[in-house]
Amino acid sequence: MSLLAVGTVAFDQIETPFGKRDRALGGSATYLTLAARFMADDINLVAVVGNDFPEEFVEVLRSRHINLDGLERRSDQKTFAWGGRYHYDLNNRDTLFTDLNVLSEFNPTLPAHYTNSRIVCLGNLDPSVQASVMDQADNPDLVLCDTMNFWIENTPDALRSLLGRIDCLVINDSEAREMADDPNLIVAARKIRAMGPKILIIKKGEHGALMFAGETVFSVPAYPLEDIQDPTGAGDAFMGGFAGYLSGCSEINLDALKHALVYGSVVASFTVEKFGPEGLYELSRPQIMQRIDAFRDLTTIPLDAIPNV
């Protein structure tokens, strides 16, 4: 099943207690597509870069069979760039700078052969841009969307309108609380789903993720890791892995959603073990499946260990 990922391709400056990278490959569309490629056969990327974007980064994506017909190049502007500094509590970071550059005028036009993609991933962008992409998509089977505090606070009407058009919203716990104006995630989830999305996934960083679908609440922990280098892009990789798994399913039902949540969590766990998207470069499906088996052992409760009452 074909998958469309719309977002950013960027330069990231990353500082963590364990190292630093300048002008690393980054952006939501980068992580989404690199994570989805292990299960999705036809991956279509839409983003914009400037005249300073190196061919070696283009080759990173192209060599991993990501369709770049939707990667727009602006010869008169620079590439979107972001810098962040993480602390020993890697859940917290300081944004050092955000240079929108080409992103300030980004209004994507989908190539004709992208419009019939069956799964659409709307990376973190202005809700009006996300809505424009949906206007061009031809009745996809599933639309997933990410957003952030900035859009929640500054474009509430546009975001609320968008929520009525998507199938699945993927946000973190602080964003969920702010969007619903409620500290309780269960209550917040009910309020957010009343705004439109049938499926809600709340990411909780090192504490895993919650999924709300129908009457079901499903929780997965984060995979325990000894070596964490950089959490940048982990949320986008999670969403890409989740969507990529579903792209290989003949039917998107509750069981498929549960398996996709585990798959997304596992792919994201590889991301944080290296800087930027480097952990996804040489990753293989057998490695992912091996960690899924370990994940299953981690979460299985032996039924015969439960005493009779």
N, C-alpha and C positions, 0 to 999 in steps of 0.2 A: 504494500500500500504506500502511496506517495505521501511525503511529508514536506510541508512548507514551514520554514523558520524565518521570521521577520524580526530584525533587531539591530544590534550594533556590531560592527567590526572595528576594533579600536586599538590604540596604544595604551598599555597600562604601566604605571610606575608603582611597584609594589614593595613595601617594606614590612617585614615581620621580624620577630625576635631571632629568626633563624636564617635571615638573608635578605637580599634585595635584588630586584630586577628593574632595569630602566627600559622603557619602550618595548615591553613584552607584548606579544600578540594577546589581545583580549576582546571583550565585547560579548554581549548576550548571544548573538547569532553564532559566534564562533563556538562557544561552549555548547549551545543547543545542538548544533549539527554534528560536532565531533562526538558528542555523547549518544546521539540518536543513530549513528551510522552502523552500530553493531547489530541492529535488528531491522532497520528500515532499508529497503532496497533502492528507493528513489528519493533523494534528499535535495530539496531546492532552497537555496539561501537567498535572502533579500536584505541588502544593507548598502551603505554608501561609505566610500573611503576617499581620501584626498590624494594630491600629487606626491605626497611623501611616503605613501604606503609601499613597502618593498615587495618585489616579486617573490622573494623567498617565503613570505607569509601567505601570498596567494597560492604558492605551490604546496604549502602545508595542507591547505584545504582541498585543493584540486587533486592532489595525490591520494587523498582518502575518499575519493569518489563522491565529493560534494559538488552539486551542480551550481556553478557560479554565474550563470547567465543573468541573474538578478543582482549581481554585485556592481553597483554604479560607481563610476570613477569621476571625480571632479578635478579638473586640471588646474583650477584657479583657487583651490582651498586646501586646507590641511585636514588631516584625519582627526576624528574625535579622540580625545585623550583624557585619561583619568588617573589620578594618583591617590593612593591610600596607604595609611600606616596602621598596622595591627599591633596590639599589645599582647602580653602573655595570655590574657583571656581573649582568645581569638574570636569571640562573639562580638567584641567591641573594636571599632576602628575609627580613625580620624580621616576624613577626606581632605587631602592636601590641595587638590585643584580639580576642576572640571572644565575642560576646554571643549565646548560644543563643536566649534569649527563647522565641518560639513553637515553635522547633525541639525544645526539651527534651521536649515531649509530643506530637510529631508521629507519628501512627499512621494513615496515609492509608487511606481507603476509596475504591476506584475507582468512578466513575460507571458505571452498567451498560453504557453504550455505549462505554466505554473498554476493557472486559475482552477484547474480541476484536481488539485492536491486534496487528498481525502482527509488528512489531518493537518490542521493549521495551528502553529505555535506563535503567539503574539508575544514577543519579548518585551521587556520593560521600555516603553516609549510613551510619548504623548497619546492619550486616549483617542484624540481625533485622528492621529496617524493610524492607530490600530483599527479604528472604525473604517478608515479609507481602504485598508487592506481587505476587510471583511466585505466591503461593497464590491470588490473585484473578484472575490473567491466564489466559485460555482458550487454552492450547496455542499460544503464539506461534511464528513461524517462526525467530526469532533473538532471543536475549537477550544484551545487552551490559551489562557491569558495570564501574564504577570503584570504587576504594577508595583508602585512604591509610595512611600509617604509623601513625596513631593506632589504627585498627581492627586493623591487623596486630599491633600490640603489645598491645592491651587486650582484643580480642575474637577471639582466634585460633580458638577452636572454632567459633563462629558463622560466621566467615568461611570456614573450611575446609568447613563444611557447605554454605554457599552456593555455593562454587566447584564443587561436584559437580552443581549444577543449572543452571549458565549455559553459554552457548555461546562467549562471547568476553569476555576480561578485558582491560581497557585501563588500564595503570599506567605510571608513569615508571621510569627506570632505577634510582634509589635504592630505590624500593619493591620492584622485582623482586629486587634483591640481598638486601634484608632479608627478604622473604617466603621466598626459597629458601635463605637463609643461605649464599650463594655469590657471590663477586665477579665471576665470569665470566658474562656475560649469556646466552651460548649454553647453558651448563650450567644456569643459573637458569631459563631458559625451559623446558628439558626437565623440571625438577623441578616447576615450577608447572603445566605442562600435565598432568602425572601426577596432579595434584590434582583435575582435572575439565575445565577449559575446553579445547575443541578448538582454539580460536583464541586466540592471545595477541598483543597489541600492546604494545610497550614504547616509550614516548615518550622522546626524548632531547633535548628542548628545541631549541636552535639547531643541534643535530646531526642532526635528523630523527627517524625512527621505524623500528622493526623489526617485522615481522609474521611470526609462526610459525603455519603452517597445514598440517596433514598433514606431508609430508616437506619442505615448501618453507619457505625463509627468504627474505623479500623486504624490501628496504631502500629507503627514500626519504629524500633529504636535505631539510632545511628550505629554504624558498624564500629566497634571499638578498635582504635588504632594507637600504636605506640609512637609513630612518627608522623606528625602533622606539620607541614611546611607552610602552606598557604591556603586559606579558605576562599580566596577570590574565585568567583565563577561556580562554586559548588551548587548554589541554588539553580543556576541555569543548566548545569550538567544534570542535576536531578530531574528537572523538567524535560530535558532532552532524552534522558534514559527512559523516563516514564512514557513519553509520547512515542519514542522509538519502539518500545516493547508493544504498545497497543497497535502500532502500524503493522505488526506481524500477526495480529489476531484476526481470525475470520469473523469474530463477533466481539463487540466491546460490551461485556456484561460485568457483573460485580466481581466474579472470580478473576476476570482479566484485569480489572482495575486494581485488585489487591496484589496480584503478581507484578503488575507494572510499578506499583508503589515500592515494592521490595527491590525490583530491578533498578529503579531510579536511585534509590538509596545506595545500592552497591556501586553503581557507576560514579556517583558523587564521592564515594569514599576513596576511590582511586585518584580523583581530582586533587584532593587536599594533600596528598602525599608528596606532591612536587609543586614547583612554582608555575603559576599561570595554567595554561592548558597542557603543559608538558606531560602530565600523568595520563592523558588520553591519547598521546601520539602513537605509542607502540602497544597500547593495551589490546588484548585479544578477547574474543568471545569465550574461549576455554578458561581464561583467568577470571572472567566475570562469573561464569557458571560455578567455578570452584569456590568463589567467595559467597555466592548464593547458597551453596550447600552448607558452608560454615554459618551463614546467617540463619539457615533453617535450624541448625543445631543450637544456635544461640537463643532462639525464641520458642523452641518446642517444650511444652510442659508434659511430662510423661503421665498418661492417664492413670496408670496403675499405682502412681505415687500419691494419689488423692485418697485419703481415708474415707471410709463409709461413715455417714453421719445419720 
